[in-house]
Amino acid sequence: MNTEIYIEKICEDAVLPSYAHDGDAGMDLYSVEDVVIAPGQTVLVKTGLKMAIPVGMEVQVRPRSGISLNTPLRIPNAPGTIDSGYRGEVCVIMENTSPVGSGDENSILTLKDKGNQKGTYKILKGDRVAQMVVATYAKAEFHLVEDVSGIGNDRAGGFGSTGV
């Protein structure tokens, strides 16, 4: 199923998202500026893009697995949702989970540094920082009832009831 999403480049260096391979669900999002993220710090990484998303659709912003594996950088609200009514710049919230005071104070790491090293990281202009997935959603209609136990099938048990 194809969906039309209209994209505006608000920065000359912005890179349009595209699928790397047939069958891919995600498209990479790129930084349009250098951003330093100190241990314990959370920042917005700008993509230089605005989108018009159809009603009934959302764009989800998700981590890239290589960044999650090789660095302490995380997208704390993953998956982030871009709603159809949002027309601002698409940004990625990124957090450096390194302990405050960790790493060599004179050394700044980049996404090319492997081994999940702790310390200050510098996202470089043009780095792939996240991926986006286009998804449909259902609009819920809520009905207040006295008791939900007789509606549908109750599998019983609470959180963690199926084990680990």
DSSP file (Angstrom, degrees, kcal/mol; ACC not computed):
  #  RESIDUE AA STRUCTURE BP1 BP2  ACC     N-H-->O    O-->H-N    N-H-->O    O-->H-N    TCO  KAPPA ALPHA  PHI   PSI    X-CA   Y-CA   Z-CA
    1    1 A M              0   0    0      0, 0.0     2,-0.4     0, 0.0     0, 0.0   0.000 360.0 360.0 360.0 128.5    0.0    0.0    0.0
    2    2 A N        -     0   0    0      2,-0.0     2,-0.4     0, 0.0     0, 0.0  -0.813 360.0-168.3-102.0 143.0    1.4    3.4   -1.0
    3    3 A T        -     0   0    0     -2,-0.4     2,-0.6     2,-0.0   131,-0.0  -0.994  19.5-129.2-130.0 135.1    0.6    6.6    0.9
    4    4 A E        +     0   0    0     -2,-0.4     2,-0.4     2,-0.0    -2,-0.0  -0.751  27.0 177.9 -88.6 123.2    1.4   10.1   -0.2
    5    5 A I        -     0   0    0     -2,-0.6     2,-0.4    48,-0.1    48,-0.2  -0.994  21.0-140.6-122.5 130.1    3.3   12.2    2.3
    6    6 A Y  E     -A   52   0A   0     46,-1.8    46,-2.5    -2,-0.4     2,-0.4  -0.776  19.0-163.8 -95.5 132.3    4.3   15.7    1.3
    7    7 A I  E     -A   51   0A   0     -2,-0.4     2,-0.5    44,-0.2    44,-0.2  -0.941   8.9-161.5-122.3 136.5    7.7   16.9    2.5
    8    8 A E  E     -A   50   0A   0     42,-2.7    42,-2.1    -2,-0.4     2,-0.7  -0.964  14.4-142.5-113.6 128.6    9.1   20.4    2.7
    9    9 A K  E     +A   49   0A   0     -2,-0.5    40,-0.2    40,-0.2    39,-0.1  -0.820  20.8 176.1 -87.8 117.1   12.8   21.0    3.0
   10   10 A I  S    S+     0   0    0     38,-2.6     2,-0.4    -2,-0.7    39,-0.2   0.390  71.1  51.2-100.8   2.5   13.4   23.9    5.3
   11   11 A C  S >  S-     0   0    0     37,-0.9     3,-2.0    36,-0.1    -1,-0.1  -0.997  80.5-134.7-138.1 132.1   17.1   23.5    5.2
   12   12 A E  T 3  S+     0   0    0     -2,-0.4    -1,-0.1     1,-0.3    -3,-0.0   0.826 106.4  50.7 -55.6 -34.3   19.1   23.3    1.9
   13   13 A D  T 3  S+     0   0    0     19,-0.1    -1,-0.3     2,-0.1    20,-0.0   0.397  80.2 127.1 -88.3   3.4   21.1   20.3    3.3
   14   14 A A    <   -     0   0    0     -3,-2.0     2,-0.5    34,-0.2    34,-0.1  -0.329  52.9-140.2 -63.2 142.7   18.1   18.3    4.4
   15   15 A V        -     0   0    0     32,-0.4    15,-0.4    15,-0.2    -1,-0.1  -0.914  14.1-127.0-107.7 127.0   18.1   14.7    3.1
   16   16 A L        -     0   0    0     -2,-0.5    12,-0.1     1,-0.1     2,-0.1  -0.482  30.3-110.2 -70.3 139.2   14.7   13.3    2.0
   17   17 A P        +     0   0    0      0, 0.0     2,-0.3     0, 0.0    12,-0.1  -0.408  45.7 170.3 -66.4 145.8   13.9    9.9    3.7
   18   18 A S        -     0   0    0     10,-0.3    10,-0.7    -2,-0.1     2,-0.4  -0.987  38.1-101.5-153.0 156.5   14.0    6.9    1.3
   19   19 A Y        -     0   0    0     -2,-0.3     8,-0.1     8,-0.2     3,-0.1  -0.649  21.6-156.5 -80.3 132.7   13.8    3.2    1.6
   20   20 A A  S    S+     0   0    0      6,-0.5     2,-0.3    -2,-0.4    -1,-0.1   0.839  75.8  14.1 -76.6 -33.8   17.2    1.5    1.3
   21   21 A H  S >  S-     0   0    0      0, 0.0     3,-1.9     0, 0.0    -1,-0.2  -0.969  89.2 -90.8-141.1 152.8   15.8   -1.9    0.1
   22   22 A D  T 3  S+     0   0    0     -2,-0.3     3,-0.1     1,-0.3    -2,-0.0  -0.408 114.8  26.7 -57.6 137.3   12.5   -3.3   -1.2
   23   23 A G  T 3  S+     0   0    0      1,-0.3    -1,-0.3    -2,-0.1     2,-0.1   0.317  86.2 138.9  89.6  -9.2   10.5   -4.5    1.7
   24   24 A D    <   -     0   0    0     -3,-1.9    -1,-0.3     1,-0.1    -5,-0.1  -0.447  37.7-164.4 -67.9 141.2   12.0   -2.1    4.3
   25   25 A A        +     0   0    0     -2,-0.1   109,-0.5    -3,-0.1     2,-0.3   0.763  68.5  62.3 -90.7 -32.5    9.5   -0.6    6.7
   26   26 A G  E     -D  133   0B   0    107,-0.1    -6,-0.5   105,-0.0     2,-0.4  -0.665  60.0-159.7-104.5 152.6   11.8    2.2    7.9
   27   27 A M  E     -D  132   0B   0    105,-2.1   105,-3.0    -2,-0.3    -8,-0.2  -0.978  30.5-110.1-123.9 139.1   13.5    5.2    6.2
   28   28 A D  E     -D  131   0B   0    -10,-0.7     2,-0.4    -2,-0.4   103,-0.3  -0.385  21.3-149.3 -71.7 145.1   16.5    6.9    7.7
   29   29 A L  E     -D  130   0B   0    101,-3.0   100,-2.5   -12,-0.1   101,-1.2  -0.940  16.4-151.0-111.0 138.7   16.3   10.4    9.2
   30   30 A Y  E     -D  128   0B   0     -2,-0.4     2,-0.2   -15,-0.4    98,-0.2  -0.829  13.6-118.2-115.7 145.8   19.5   12.6    8.9
   31   31 A S        -     0   0    0     96,-2.5    95,-2.8    -2,-0.3    16,-0.2  -0.588  13.3-161.4 -77.1 141.5   20.8   15.4   11.1
   32   32 A V  S    S+     0   0    0     14,-1.9     2,-0.3    -2,-0.2    93,-0.2   0.293  73.2  33.1-104.3   8.1   21.2   18.8    9.4
   33   33 A E  S    S-     0   0    0     13,-0.4     2,-0.3    91,-0.2    94,-0.1  -0.988  87.7 -95.9-154.6 160.0   23.6   20.2   11.9
   34   34 A D        -     0   0    0     -2,-0.3     2,-0.4    90,-0.1    90,-0.2  -0.655  42.8-174.7 -76.4 135.7   26.4   19.2   14.3
   35   35 A V  E     -G  123   0C   0     88,-2.5    88,-3.3    -2,-0.3     2,-0.5  -0.990  15.4-150.4-137.3 125.6   25.1   18.5   17.8
   36   36 A V  E     -G  122   0C   0     -2,-0.4     2,-0.5    86,-0.2    86,-0.2  -0.825  10.9-167.1 -95.7 132.3   27.1   17.7   20.9
   37   37 A I  E     -G  121   0C   0     84,-3.5    84,-2.3    -2,-0.5     3,-0.1  -0.933   6.7-158.0-124.1 107.1   25.4   15.6   23.5
   38   38 A A    >   -     0   0    0     -2,-0.5     3,-2.3    82,-0.2    58,-0.4  -0.362  41.7 -73.2 -77.1 159.8   27.1   15.4   26.9
   39   39 A P  T 3  S+     0   0    0      0, 0.0    58,-0.2     0, 0.0    -1,-0.2  -0.296 122.6  13.6 -52.8 132.8   26.6   12.6   29.4
   40   40 A G  T 3  S+     0   0    0     56,-2.3     2,-0.3    58,-0.4    57,-0.1   0.403 101.1 125.9  81.5  -2.8   23.1   12.9   30.9
   41   41 A Q    <   -     0   0    0     -3,-2.3    55,-2.5    55,-0.1     2,-0.4  -0.643  45.1-157.7 -94.7 146.7   22.0   15.5   28.4
   42   42 A T  E     + B   0  95A   0     -2,-0.3     2,-0.3    53,-0.2    53,-0.2  -0.988  21.1 171.7-120.9 131.8   18.9   15.3   26.1
   43   43 A V  E     - B   0  94A   0     51,-2.8    51,-2.7    -2,-0.4     2,-0.5  -0.860  34.7-113.3-134.3 165.4   18.8   17.3   22.9
   44   44 A L  E     - B   0  93A   0     -2,-0.3     2,-0.6    49,-0.2    49,-0.2  -0.908  24.6-155.7 -98.4 128.2   16.7   17.9   19.8
   45   45 A V  E     - B   0  92A   0     47,-2.7    47,-2.5    -2,-0.5     2,-0.2  -0.930  17.7-138.7-104.3 117.7   18.4   16.8   16.6
   46   46 A K  E     - B   0  91A   0     -2,-0.6   -14,-1.9    45,-0.2   -13,-0.4  -0.483  19.7-171.4 -81.1 144.0   17.0   18.7   13.6
   47   47 A T  E     -     0   0A   0     43,-1.5   -32,-0.4   -16,-0.2   -17,-0.2   0.563  35.9-127.7-105.9 -14.4   16.2   17.0   10.3
   48   48 A G  E    S+     0   0A   0     42,-0.3   -38,-2.6     1,-0.3   -37,-0.9   0.698  70.9 116.3  74.4  18.2   15.4   20.1    8.3
   49   49 A L  E     -A    9   0A   0     41,-0.5    41,-3.2   -40,-0.2     2,-0.3  -0.927  44.7-169.8-124.4 145.2   12.1   18.6    7.1
   50   50 A K  E     -AB   8  89A   0    -42,-2.1   -42,-2.7    -2,-0.4     2,-0.3  -0.943  17.6-158.8-122.4 151.2    8.4   19.3    7.6
   51   51 A M  E     -A    7   0A   0     37,-0.5     2,-0.6    -2,-0.3   -44,-0.2  -0.958  21.2-150.4-134.1 149.4    5.7   16.9    6.6
   52   52 A A  E     -A    6   0A   0    -46,-2.5   -46,-1.8    -2,-0.3    32,-0.1  -0.970  27.7-169.7-114.0 110.5    2.0   16.8    5.7
   53   53 A I        -     0   0    0     -2,-0.6   -48,-0.1    31,-0.5     4,-0.1  -0.835  24.4-110.0-105.8 134.8    0.7   13.4    6.8
   54   54 A P    >   -     0   0    0      0, 0.0     3,-1.7     0, 0.0    30,-0.1  -0.273  39.4 -96.0 -62.9 148.6   -2.8   12.2    5.8
   55   55 A V  T 3  S+     0   0    0      1,-0.3     3,-0.1    29,-0.1    28,-0.0  -0.409 115.4  37.0 -59.7 138.7   -5.4   11.9    8.4
   56   56 A G  T 3  S+     0   0    0      1,-0.4    81,-1.5    -3,-0.1     2,-0.3   0.378 107.4  86.8  93.6  -2.6   -5.5    8.3    9.6
   57   57 A M  E <   -E  136   0B   0     -3,-1.7    27,-0.4    79,-0.2    -1,-0.4  -0.871  52.0-173.7-124.9 158.5   -1.7    8.0    9.3
   58   58 A E  E     -E  135   0B   0     77,-2.5    77,-2.7    -2,-0.3     2,-0.5  -0.953  22.1-131.1-140.1 160.8    1.2    8.8   11.6
   59   59 A V  E     -EF 134  82B   0     23,-1.8    23,-2.6    -2,-0.3     2,-0.4  -0.983  22.7-152.7-111.3 126.0    4.9    8.8   11.2
   60   60 A Q  E     -EF 133  81B   0     73,-3.3    73,-2.3    -2,-0.5     2,-0.6  -0.843   3.0-148.0 -99.0 133.2    6.8    6.9   14.0
   61   61 A V  E     +EF 132  80B   0     19,-2.7    19,-2.3    -2,-0.4    71,-0.2  -0.904  27.4 174.8-101.5 122.7   10.3    8.0   14.8
   62   62 A R  E     -E  131   0B   0     69,-3.4    69,-2.7    -2,-0.6     2,-0.0  -0.842  32.1 -94.6-128.4 159.7   12.4    5.0   16.0
   63   63 A P        -     0   0    0      0, 0.0     2,-0.5     0, 0.0    67,-0.2  -0.329  33.7-119.9 -68.5 154.9   16.0    4.2   17.0
   64   64 A R     >  -     0   0    0     65,-0.4     4,-2.0     1,-0.1     3,-0.4  -0.842  21.7-133.6 -89.5 134.3   18.5    2.9   14.5
   65   65 A S  H  > S+     0   0    0     -2,-0.5     4,-2.4     1,-0.2     5,-0.2   0.854 102.0  56.7 -62.2 -36.6   19.7   -0.5   15.8
   66   66 A G  H  > S+     0   0    0      1,-0.2     4,-2.4     2,-0.2    -1,-0.2   0.887 108.1  47.1 -63.7 -38.7   23.4    0.3   15.2
   67   67 A I  H  > S+     0   0    0     -3,-0.4     4,-1.8     2,-0.2     6,-0.4   0.921 113.1  49.2 -67.6 -43.0   23.2    3.4   17.3
   68   68 A S  H  < S+     0   0    0     -4,-2.0    -2,-0.2     1,-0.2    -1,-0.2   0.871 117.2  41.6 -64.1 -36.7   21.5    1.6   20.1
   69   69 A L  H  < S+     0   0    0     -4,-2.4    -2,-0.2    -5,-0.2    -1,-0.2   0.887 123.5  34.4 -76.1 -40.3   24.0   -1.3   20.0
   70   70 A N  H  < S+     0   0    0     -4,-2.4    46,-1.7    -5,-0.2    47,-0.6   0.516 118.4  36.0-101.3  -6.8   27.2    0.8   19.6
   71   71 A T  S  < S-     0   0    0     -4,-1.8    47,-0.1    45,-0.2    44,-0.1  -0.902  73.1-119.8-138.7 166.3   26.5    4.0   21.6
   72   72 A P  S    S+     0   0    0      0, 0.0    25,-2.6     0, 0.0     2,-0.4   0.222  75.1 121.5 -88.8  15.5   24.8    5.1   24.8
   73   73 A L  E     +C   96   0A   0     -6,-0.4     2,-0.3    23,-0.2    23,-0.2  -0.650  40.2 178.7 -82.9 132.4   22.6    7.4   22.7
   74   74 A R  E     -C   95   0A   0     21,-2.9    21,-3.3    -2,-0.4     3,-0.1  -0.931  36.7-131.7-133.1 153.7   18.8    6.6   23.0
   75   75 A I    >   -     0   0    0     -2,-0.3     3,-1.7    19,-0.2    19,-0.2  -0.891  27.8-164.3-101.0  99.0   15.6    8.0   21.7
   76   76 A P  T 3  S+     0   0    0      0, 0.0    -1,-0.1     0, 0.0    18,-0.1   0.710  82.0  45.2 -66.7 -22.7   13.7    8.2   25.1
   77   77 A N  T 3  S-     0   0    0     16,-0.3   -16,-0.1    -3,-0.1     4,-0.1   0.132  93.1-171.8-104.3  21.7   10.2    8.6   23.7
   78   78 A A    <   +     0   0    0     -3,-1.7   -16,-0.1     1,-0.2     3,-0.1  -0.374  68.8  35.7 -68.3 136.4   10.5    5.8   21.1
   79   79 A P  S    S-     0   0    0      0, 0.0     2,-0.2     0, 0.0   -17,-0.2   0.463  87.7-166.8 -79.6 133.8    8.5    5.4   19.1
   80   80 A G  E     -F   61   0B   0    -19,-2.3   -19,-2.7    13,-0.1     2,-0.5  -0.578  14.0-135.5 -77.9 146.0    7.8    9.1   18.8
   81   81 A T  E     -F   60   0B   0    -21,-0.2     2,-0.6    -2,-0.2   -21,-0.2  -0.902  13.7-163.3-110.5 130.9    4.6   10.0   16.9
   82   82 A I  E     -F   59   0B   0    -23,-2.6   -23,-1.8    -2,-0.5     2,-0.1  -0.957  25.2-146.3-106.3 113.0    4.3   12.7   14.3
   83   83 A D    >   -     0   0    0     -2,-0.6     3,-1.5   -25,-0.2   -30,-0.2  -0.315  21.9-110.7 -79.0 161.1    0.5   13.3   14.0
   84   84 A S  T 3  S+     0   0    0    -27,-0.4   -31,-0.5     1,-0.3   -29,-0.1   0.757 116.6  54.4 -63.6 -24.8   -1.2   14.3   10.8
   85   85 A G  T 3  S+     0   0    0    -33,-0.1     2,-0.4   -31,-0.1    -1,-0.3   0.522  83.7 102.8 -87.8  -4.7   -1.9   17.8   12.1
   86   86 A Y    <   +     0   0    0     -3,-1.5   -33,-0.3     1,-0.1   -35,-0.2  -0.654  35.5 167.8 -83.4 130.0    1.7   18.6   13.0
   87   87 A R        +     0   0    0     -2,-0.4    -1,-0.1   -37,-0.1     3,-0.1   0.235  42.0 105.8-123.4  11.1    3.4   20.9   10.5
   88   88 A G  S    S-     0   0    0      1,-0.2   -37,-0.5   -38,-0.1     2,-0.1  -0.198  84.1 -65.3 -82.0-179.8    6.6   21.8   12.4
   89   89 A E  E     -B   50   0A   0    -39,-0.1     2,-0.6     1,-0.1   -39,-0.2  -0.418  49.9-118.4 -67.2 137.5   10.1   20.6   11.8
   90   90 A V  E     +     0   0A   0    -41,-3.2   -43,-1.5    -2,-0.1   -41,-0.5  -0.687  43.1 175.1 -75.9 121.7   10.6   16.9   12.4
   91   91 A C  E     -B   46   0A   0     -2,-0.6     2,-0.5   -45,-0.2   -45,-0.2  -0.903  27.1-132.5-127.1 157.2   13.2   16.5   15.1
   92   92 A V  E     -B   45   0A   0    -47,-2.5   -47,-2.7    -2,-0.3     2,-0.6  -0.950  15.1-139.2-111.7 123.9   14.6   13.5   17.0
   93   93 A I  E     -B   44   0A   0     -2,-0.5     2,-0.4   -49,-0.2   -16,-0.3  -0.736  29.5-176.0 -80.2 120.8   14.8   13.6   20.8
   94   94 A M  E     -B   43   0A   0    -51,-2.7   -51,-2.8    -2,-0.6     2,-0.4  -0.977  10.6-166.1-127.3 134.7   18.2   12.0   21.6
   95   95 A E  E     -BC  42  74A   0    -21,-3.3   -21,-2.9    -2,-0.4     2,-0.8  -0.945  17.0-141.7-120.5 135.9   19.5   11.3   25.1
   96   96 A N  E     - C   0  73A   0    -55,-2.5   -56,-2.3    -2,-0.4   -23,-0.2  -0.873  14.7-170.4 -95.2 109.0   23.1   10.4   26.1
   97   97 A T        +     0   0    0    -25,-2.6    -1,-0.1    -2,-0.8   -24,-0.1   0.334  42.5 125.9 -85.8   8.4   22.7    7.8   28.8
   98   98 A S  S    S-     0   0    0     21,-0.2   -58,-0.4     1,-0.1     3,-0.1  -0.396  75.1 -97.3 -60.3 142.4   26.4    7.8   29.7
   99   99 A P    >   -     0   0    0      0, 0.0     3,-2.1     0, 0.0    -1,-0.1  -0.374  47.3 -96.5 -60.3 140.4   26.9    8.5   33.4
  100  100 A V  T 3  S+     0   0    0      1,-0.3     3,-0.1    -3,-0.1   -60,-0.1  -0.365 113.3  24.7 -58.0 133.4   27.6   12.2   34.1
  101  101 A G  T 3  S+     0   0    0      1,-0.3    -1,-0.3   -62,-0.1     2,-0.1   0.437  94.4 131.2  89.6   1.0   31.4   12.6   34.4
  102  102 A S    <   +     0   0    0     -3,-2.1    -1,-0.3     2,-0.1    18,-0.2  -0.483  45.4  29.7 -86.7 159.5   32.2    9.6   32.2
  103  103 A G  S    S-     0   0    0     16,-0.2     2,-0.5    -2,-0.1    16,-0.2   0.015 102.3 -51.2  84.2 167.0   34.6    9.5   29.3
  104  104 A D    >   -     0   0    0     14,-0.3     3,-2.0     1,-0.1    16,-0.3  -0.671  45.6-142.8 -77.5 121.8   37.7   11.5   28.6
  105  105 A E  T 3  S+     0   0    0     -2,-0.5    -1,-0.1     1,-0.3    -3,-0.0   0.753 101.0  49.2 -58.9 -24.9   36.9   15.2   29.0
  106  106 A N  T 3  S+     0   0    0      2,-0.0     2,-0.4    -3,-0.0    -1,-0.3   0.412 100.8  78.7 -94.8   1.0   39.2   16.0   26.0
  107  107 A S    <   -     0   0    0     -3,-2.0     2,-0.5    14,-0.0    13,-0.5  -0.925  57.7-165.2-117.4 133.6   37.7   13.4   23.7
  108  108 A I        -     0   0    0     -2,-0.4    13,-0.2    11,-0.1     2,-0.2  -0.976  14.8-147.5-117.6 126.2   34.5   13.6   21.8
  109  109 A L  B     -h  121   0C   0     11,-3.0    13,-2.8    -2,-0.5     2,-0.2  -0.494   9.3-158.5 -88.3 157.9   33.0   10.4   20.3
  110  110 A T    >   -     0   0    0     11,-0.2     3,-1.7    -2,-0.2    13,-0.1  -0.746  39.8 -92.8-125.0 176.8   31.0   10.1   17.1
  111  111 A L  T 3  S+     0   0    0     11,-0.5    12,-0.1     1,-0.3   -41,-0.1   0.674 121.5  66.2 -65.4 -16.0   28.6    7.6   15.7
  112  112 A K  T 3  S+     0   0    0      2,-0.1     2,-0.5     0, 0.0    -1,-0.3   0.659  78.8  96.9 -78.8 -16.1   31.5    5.8   14.0
  113  113 A D    <   -     0   0    0     -3,-1.7     3,-0.2     4,-0.0     4,-0.1  -0.633  64.0-160.3 -77.6 125.5   33.0    4.9   17.4
  114  114 A K        +     0   0    0     -2,-0.5     3,-0.3     1,-0.2   -44,-0.1  -0.399  56.7  64.7 -98.8 175.2   32.1    1.4   18.3
  115  115 A G  S    S-     0   0    0      1,-0.2    -1,-0.2    -2,-0.1   -44,-0.1   0.593 105.9 -89.4  89.8  12.3   32.0   -0.5   21.6
  116  116 A N        -     0   0    0    -46,-1.7   -45,-0.2    -3,-0.2    -1,-0.2   0.908  62.5-168.9  52.4  46.5   29.2    1.5   23.4
  117  117 A Q        -     0   0    0    -47,-0.6     2,-0.3    -3,-0.3    -1,-0.2  -0.413  15.3-126.9 -70.6 142.4   31.8    3.8   24.8
  118  118 A K        +     0   0    0     -2,-0.1     2,-0.3   -47,-0.1   -14,-0.3  -0.665  61.7  64.2 -90.5 144.9   30.7    6.2   27.5
  119  119 A G  S    S-     0   0    0     -2,-0.3     2,-0.3   -16,-0.2   -21,-0.2  -0.932  86.9 -20.7 143.2-164.3   31.3   10.0   27.2
  120  120 A T        -     0   0    0    -13,-0.5   -11,-3.0    -2,-0.3     2,-0.3  -0.605  57.0-159.4 -81.8 136.3   30.4   13.0   25.1
  121  121 A Y  E     -Gh  37 109C   0    -84,-2.3   -84,-3.5    -2,-0.3     2,-0.5  -0.886   9.0-151.8-117.5 148.2   29.1   12.4   21.6
  122  122 A K  E     -G   36   0C   0    -13,-2.8     2,-0.5    -2,-0.3   -11,-0.5  -0.971   7.7-152.2-119.8 116.3   29.0   14.6   18.6
  123  123 A I  E     -G   35   0C   0    -88,-3.3   -88,-2.5    -2,-0.5     2,-0.3  -0.751  23.0-142.6 -80.0 128.4   26.3   14.0   16.0
  124  124 A L    >   -     0   0    0     -2,-0.5     3,-2.6   -90,-0.2   -93,-0.3  -0.697  23.9 -93.7 -96.6 147.5   27.7   15.2   12.7
  125  125 A K  T 3  S+     0   0    0     -2,-0.3   -93,-0.2     1,-0.3   -91,-0.1  -0.371 116.9  26.8 -53.6 127.6   25.7   17.0   10.0
  126  126 A G  T 3  S+     0   0    0    -95,-2.8    -1,-0.3     1,-0.3     2,-0.1   0.304  88.1 137.5  96.5  -8.4   24.6   14.2    7.6
  127  127 A D    <   -     0   0    0     -3,-2.6   -96,-2.5   -94,-0.1     2,-0.7  -0.447  60.8-119.9 -68.6 142.6   24.6   11.4   10.2
  128  128 A R  E     +D   30   0B   0    -98,-0.2   -98,-0.3     1,-0.2     3,-0.1  -0.777  41.2 169.9 -80.2 116.7   21.7    9.0   10.1
  129  129 A V  E     -     0   0B   0   -100,-2.5   -65,-0.4    -2,-0.7     2,-0.3   0.643  54.1 -10.3-109.8 -18.7   20.2    9.5   13.6
  130  130 A A  E     -D   29   0B   0   -101,-1.2  -101,-3.0   -67,-0.2     2,-0.3  -0.940  61.3-117.1-162.8 177.5   16.9    7.6   13.5
  131  131 A Q  E     -DE  28  62B   0    -69,-2.7   -69,-3.4    -2,-0.3     2,-0.4  -0.955  18.0-145.1-128.8 155.0   14.4    5.9   11.3
  132  132 A M  E     -DE  27  61B   0   -105,-3.0  -105,-2.1    -2,-0.3     2,-0.4  -0.935   8.3-166.3-119.8 143.8   10.8    6.7   10.5
  133  133 A V  E     -DE  26  60B   0    -73,-2.3   -73,-3.3    -2,-0.4     2,-0.5  -0.996  16.5-138.1-127.8 131.5    8.0    4.3    9.8
  134  134 A V  E     + E   0  59B   0   -109,-0.5     2,-0.3    -2,-0.4   -75,-0.2  -0.770  33.4 173.7 -88.6 130.8    4.6    5.3    8.3
  135  135 A A  E     - E   0  58B   0    -77,-2.7   -77,-2.5    -2,-0.5     2,-0.2  -0.971  29.0-130.8-139.9 151.2    1.7    3.6   10.0
  136  136 A T  E     - E   0  57B   0     -2,-0.3     2,-0.3   -79,-0.2   -79,-0.2  -0.610  26.3-163.4 -90.6 160.4   -2.1    3.7   10.0
  137  137 A Y        -     0   0    0    -81,-1.5     2,-0.4    -2,-0.2    -2,-0.0  -0.971  17.1-122.1-141.7 158.7   -4.0    3.9   13.2
  138  138 A A        -     0   0    0     -2,-0.3     2,-0.6     0, 0.0   -82,-0.0  -0.826  22.9-130.4 -98.7 139.3   -7.5    3.3   14.4
  139  139 A K        -     0   0    0     -2,-0.4     2,-0.2     2,-0.0    -2,-0.0  -0.816  29.3-137.7 -89.3 121.5   -9.5    6.0   16.1
  140  140 A A        -     0   0    0     -2,-0.6     2,-0.5     1,-0.0    -1,-0.0  -0.514  12.8-158.5 -84.5 145.1  -11.0    4.7   19.3
  141  141 A E        -     0   0    0     -2,-0.2     2,-0.3     2,-0.0    -2,-0.0  -0.987  19.7-146.5-119.2 118.1  -14.5    5.3   20.5
  142  142 A F        -     0   0    0     -2,-0.5     2,-0.4     2,-0.0    -2,-0.0  -0.642  12.5-167.9 -93.1 141.2  -14.7    4.8   24.3
  143  143 A H        -     0   0    0     -2,-0.3     2,-0.4     2,-0.0    -2,-0.0  -0.989  19.1-135.1-127.4 121.0  -17.8    3.4   26.1
  144  144 A L        +     0   0    0     -2,-0.4     2,-0.3     2,-0.0     3,-0.0  -0.626  32.3 172.7 -77.5 127.1  -17.9    3.6   29.9
  145  145 A V        -     0   0    0     -2,-0.4     3,-0.2     1,-0.1    -2,-0.0  -0.866  40.2-125.5-129.3 164.4  -19.2    0.4   31.5
  146  146 A E  S    S+     0   0    0     -2,-0.3     2,-0.3     1,-0.3    -1,-0.1   0.818  95.9  10.6 -76.8 -33.0  -19.5   -0.9   35.1
  147  147 A D        -     0   0    0      1,-0.1     3,-0.3    -3,-0.0    -1,-0.3  -0.961  51.0-169.0-153.7 126.4  -17.5   -4.1   34.5
  148  148 A V  S >  S+     0   0    0     -2,-0.3     3,-1.8     1,-0.2    -1,-0.1   0.525  70.0  93.0 -92.6  -6.7  -15.3   -5.2   31.6
  149  149 A S  T 3  S+     0   0    0      1,-0.3    -1,-0.2     5,-0.0     5,-0.2   0.756  85.3  49.6 -63.6 -25.1  -14.8   -8.8   32.7
  150  150 A G  T 3  S+     0   0    0     -3,-0.3     2,-0.6     3,-0.1    -1,-0.3   0.389  91.0  93.5 -93.2   3.9  -17.8  -10.1   30.7
  151  151 A I  S <  S-     0   0    0     -3,-1.8    -3,-0.0     2,-0.0     0, 0.0  -0.868  98.0 -32.5-101.8 121.8  -16.8   -8.5   27.5
  152  152 A G  S    S-     0   0    0     -2,-0.6     2,-0.5     2,-0.1     0, 0.0  -0.269 105.7 -33.9  69.2-158.4  -14.7  -10.6   25.1
  153  153 A N        -     0   0    0      3,-0.0     2,-0.7     2,-0.0    -3,-0.1  -0.867  50.7-150.3-103.0 129.9  -12.3  -13.3   26.5
  154  154 A D        -     0   0    0     -2,-0.5    -2,-0.1    -5,-0.2     3,-0.1  -0.883   4.4-166.2 -98.3 113.1  -10.4  -12.7   29.8
  155  155 A R        -     0   0    0     -2,-0.7    -1,-0.1     1,-0.1    -2,-0.0   0.604  35.0-142.1 -74.4 -10.0   -7.1  -14.5   29.7
  156  156 A A        +     0   0    0      1,-0.1    -1,-0.1    -3,-0.0     5,-0.1   0.174  54.4  82.8  66.1 169.1   -6.8  -13.9   33.5
  157  157 A G        -     0   0    0     -3,-0.1    -1,-0.1     3,-0.0     2,-0.1  -0.006  64.6-113.1  85.2 164.7   -3.6  -13.2   35.3
  158  158 A G    >   -     0   0    0      1,-0.2     3,-2.0    -2,-0.0     4,-0.2  -0.282  60.6 -28.2-116.0-158.2   -1.8   -9.9   35.7
  159  159 A F  T 3  S+     0   0    0      1,-0.3    -1,-0.2    -2,-0.1    -2,-0.0  -0.365 132.9   9.5 -58.0 130.9    1.4   -8.3   34.6
  160  160 A G  T >  S+     0   0    0     -3,-0.1     3,-1.5     3,-0.1    -1,-0.3   0.608  85.3 135.6  76.3  11.9    4.0  -11.0   34.0
  161  161 A S  T <   +     0   0    0     -3,-2.0    -2,-0.1     1,-0.3     3,-0.1   0.689  66.8  56.3 -70.1 -17.4    1.5  -13.8   34.4
  162  162 A T  T 3  S-     0   0    0      1,-0.3    -1,-0.3    -4,-0.2     2,-0.1   0.409 109.4-125.1 -94.0   3.4    2.8  -15.7   31.3
  163  163 A G    <         0   0    0     -3,-1.5    -1,-0.3     1,-0.2    -3,-0.1  -0.336 360.0 360.0  89.5-170.9    6.3  -15.8   32.8
  164  164 A V              0   0    0     -3,-0.1    -1,-0.2    -2,-0.1    -3,-0.0   0.379 360.0 360.0-111.7 360.0    9.6  -14.7   31.3
